[in-house]
Structures are given as C-alpha cells and as structure tokens.
C-alpha cells in the first residue's frame, strides 16, 4: 500500500520534471530581473562566460540551457 503510493507520487514528480522546458529564452523581463536594461547586455555576458553549447540562438531569439541558469551573473539592482 505505502510502496504503491510512493510509486504514484514518483511518477507524478517525473511527469512534472519531463514537462519543464530545457531551454529558457532571453527576454526583456528576464534581463531586467538579472539587472540588465536590455537583452543585449545579458546576451553579451552569456556569450563571453558560458559554454557555446549552453547558449544558443534558435531562430531570432537567444536561449540559455536550464542547467546553467545558476551561473548567470545577477547585478545588484
């Protein structure tokens, strides 16, 4: 009984985890949260400090991989 409930909960957690995006777009709102006035400042920082495989342009937008979000330098606002 208890093991079945644990398995159900783990399945729910895995489903939520799988639904999360792996690439986050650089937006004006995210740039402002990091302390930058525009996307360009944040993009330049990412370009100079992150591995190119974790920072990519897809179409006309720049994206950052979720695994390096913690490395993004946040300016004091």
Backbone as CSV, one residue per row, in Angstrom:
resi,resn,N_x,N_y,N_z,CA_x,CA_y,CA_z,C_x,C_y,C_z
1,UNK,0.821,-1.194,0.000,0.000,0.000,0.000,0.867,1.261,0.000
2,UNK,1.812,1.338,0.940,2.658,2.522,1.033,3.582,2.610,-0.183
3,UNK,4.131,1.476,-0.607,5.014,1.487,-1.776,4.278,1.907,-3.034
4,UNK,3.025,1.503,-3.162,2.230,1.895,-4.317,2.019,3.409,-4.330
5,UNK,1.756,3.993,-3.167,1.557,5.446,-3.076,2.846,6.189,-3.413
6,UNK,3.971,5.641,-2.955,5.261,6.259,-3.260,5.533,6.211,-4.758
7,UNK,5.258,5.073,-5.374,5.460,4.941,-6.814,4.583,5.913,-7.588
8,UNK,3.344,6.084,-7.157,2.435,7.024,-7.815,2.973,8.445,-7.706
9,UNK,3.428,8.815,-6.511,3.975,10.161,-6.307,5.234,10.379,-7.137
10,UNK,6.101,9.378,-7.214,7.307,9.489,-8.027,6.968,9.643,-9.502
11,UNK,5.970,8.924,-9.962,5.535,9.057,-11.343,5.021,10.470,-11.623
12,UNK,4.294,11.050,-10.659,3.802,12.420,-10.809,4.966,13.407,-10.876
13,UNK,5.953,13.228,-10.007,7.115,14.105,-9.997,7.880,14.000,-11.309
14,UNK,8.070,12.791,-11.806,8.767,12.599,-13.075,7.999,13.223,-14.239
15,UNK,6.690,13.144,-14.215,5.875,13.747,-15.275,6.033,15.262,-15.272
16,UNK,6.046,15.864,-14.083,6.236,17.311,-13.981,7.632,17.688,-14.464
17,UNK,8.625,16.929,-14.056,10.003,17.203,-14.460,10.167,17.125,-15.976
18,UNK,9.564,16.120,-16.581,9.651,15.963,-18.034,8.934,17.075,-18.782
19,UNK,7.948,17.711,-18.151,7.193,18.780,-18.798,7.908,20.124,-18.741
20,UNK,8.919,20.251,-17.889,9.650,21.512,-17.775,10.494,21.746,-19.022
21,UNK,10.618,23.018,-19.438,11.446,23.301,-20.619,12.926,23.133,-20.296
22,UNK,13.707,22.771,-21.297,15.148,22.650,-21.094,15.890,23.898,-21.572
23,UNK,15.240,24.699,-22.391,15.839,25.937,-22.881,14.950,27.113,-22.492
24,UNK,15.556,28.134,-21.903,14.835,29.325,-21.457,15.188,30.483,-22.392
25,UNK,14.199,31.184,-22.943,14.513,32.305,-23.831,14.991,33.521,-23.036
26,UNK,15.921,34.270,-23.626,16.340,35.529,-23.026,15.313,36.583,-23.432
27,UNK,14.623,37.102,-22.457,13.596,38.106,-22.700,13.948,39.382,-21.958
28,UNK,13.248,40.454,-22.304,13.465,41.720,-21.599,13.185,41.566,-20.113
29,UNK,12.146,40.839,-19.773,11.787,40.649,-18.367,12.887,39.903,-17.622
30,UNK,13.418,38.839,-18.207,14.487,38.080,-17.551,15.750,38.939,-17.440
31,UNK,16.061,39.711,-18.470,17.232,40.589,-18.430,17.092,41.621,-17.307
32,UNK,15.899,42.181,-17.147,15.667,43.147,-16.077,15.778,42.496,-14.708
33,UNK,15.313,41.259,-14.577,15.436,40.541,-13.312,16.905,40.313,-12.953
34,UNK,17.743,40.159,-13.976,19.178,39.961,-13.750,19.915,41.288,-13.565
35,UNK,19.232,42.419,-13.759,19.843,43.723,-13.554,20.323,44.398,-14.823
36,UNK,19.989,43.869,-15.978,20.383,44.463,-17.255,19.225,45.282,-17.807
37,UNK,19.547,46.378,-18.506,18.496,47.221,-19.067,17.916,46.627,-20.347
38,UNK,18.760,45.905,-21.090,18.304,45.296,-22.339,18.784,43.849,-22.413
39,UNK,18.264,43.152,-23.399,18.682,41.775,-23.630,20.142,41.735,-24.070
40,UNK,20.586,42.773,-24.791,21.944,42.764,-25.331,23.013,42.643,-24.251
41,UNK,22.844,43.325,-23.131,23.822,43.232,-22.056,23.920,41.821,-21.499
42,UNK,22.781,41.210,-21.271,22.747,39.834,-20.766,23.288,38.867,-21.815
43,UNK,22.932,39.090,-23.062,23.407,38.227,-24.146,24.929,38.292,-24.260
44,UNK,25.495,39.482,-24.176,26.952,39.620,-24.250,27.630,38.911,-23.077
45,UNK,27.048,39.025,-21.884,27.631,38.339,-20.730,27.593,36.825,-20.956
46,UNK,26.464,36.323,-21.406,26.326,34.882,-21.653,27.300,34.426,-22.738
47,UNK,27.440,35.225,-23.784,28.334,34.878,-24.884,29.776,34.747,-24.410
48,UNK,30.199,35.630,-23.522,31.582,35.644,-23.040,31.842,34.648,-21.916
49,UNK,30.834,34.230,-21.184,31.056,33.452,-19.973,30.468,32.045,-19.955
50,UNK,29.631,31.718,-20.903,29.016,30.388,-20.909,29.520,29.556,-22.076
51,UNK,29.480,28.259,-21.897,29.843,27.331,-22.956,28.875,27.529,-24.131
52,UNK,29.390,27.626,-25.359,28.505,27.851,-26.510,27.402,26.809,-26.665
53,UNK,27.628,25.599,-26.172,26.579,24.588,-26.296,25.428,24.844,-25.321
54,UNK,25.642,25.707,-24.330,24.605,26.019,-23.347,23.927,27.369,-23.610
55,UNK,24.371,28.051,-24.655,23.823,29.356,-25.013,23.719,29.399,-26.530
56,UNK,22.497,29.343,-27.051,22.319,29.199,-28.492,21.248,30.131,-29.020
57,UNK,21.397,30.451,-30.296,20.381,31.228,-30.982,19.524,30.260,-31.781
58,UNK,18.236,30.323,-31.530,17.287,29.481,-32.246,16.287,30.406,-32.917
59,UNK,16.349,30.456,-34.232,15.520,31.416,-34.942,16.071,32.805,-34.708
60,UNK,15.223,33.709,-34.248,15.699,35.065,-33.978,15.940,35.321,-32.490
61,UNK,15.689,34.337,-31.652,15.834,34.512,-30.206,17.020,33.726,-29.657
62,UNK,17.582,34.231,-28.558,18.658,33.557,-27.853,18.062,32.763,-26.698
63,UNK,18.630,31.577,-26.463,18.149,30.698,-25.402,19.321,30.258,-24.545
64,UNK,19.040,30.018,-23.271,20.033,29.533,-22.334,19.532,28.212,-21.767
65,UNK,20.440,27.261,-21.613,20.054,25.949,-21.101,19.760,26.052,-19.607
66,UNK,18.765,25.338,-19.161,18.318,25.400,-17.765,19.430,25.000,-16.788
67,UNK,20.372,24.162,-17.236,21.422,23.687,-16.332,22.452,24.760,-15.985
68,UNK,22.467,25.877,-16.704,23.446,26.930,-16.398,22.795,28.215,-15.892
69,UNK,21.515,28.162,-15.589,20.819,29.343,-15.063,21.502,29.851,-13.803
70,UNK,21.988,28.958,-12.965,22.608,29.378,-11.712,23.924,30.120,-11.938
71,UNK,24.530,30.000,-13.111,25.788,30.676,-13.406,25.591,32.105,-13.903
72,UNK,24.386,32.457,-14.298,24.139,33.787,-14.849,24.387,34.834,-13.771
73,UNK,25.269,35.760,-14.104,25.635,36.811,-13.151,24.463,37.769,-12.997
74,UNK,24.054,37.963,-11.786,22.958,38.902,-11.487,23.554,40.162,-10.865
75,UNK,23.260,41.281,-11.489,23.742,42.544,-10.976,22.883,42.975,-9.791
76,UNK,23.472,43.698,-8.878,22.698,44.258,-7.760,21.806,45.349,-8.324
77,UNK,20.531,45.282,-8.031,19.566,46.240,-8.571,19.276,47.307,-7.537
